[in-house]
Amino acid sequence: MSITERELLMLQDNLQLHATLAEKAAFFASQVNDPEIRQVLQQLQRGHERHVESVVQHINQASAGGMGVMGTQQVFPYATQSPQVF
């Protein structure tokens, strides 16, 4: 079973969205003075980062497990682990 080009593009869009949300949450957390709001924004940031890492890990496992991925683009440059290039 292969991930199609369309599915890969949808995953990339989703990952980019979550990366943007994590970056915005980090930015706003650095700008606020209220510690409770800062904490909520930092939790949002970590949640989006965990989501991204989880999806990237599943894609990489699917690719390594012989499921294959069609396409040649890097999945996600923002992830903390080394990104998988297909």
ABEGO torsion letter per residue (X at the ends): XBBBAAAAAAAAAAAAAAAAAAAAAAAAAAABABAAAAAAAAAAAAAAAAAAAAAAAAAAAAAAAGAEBBEABBABAABABBBBBX
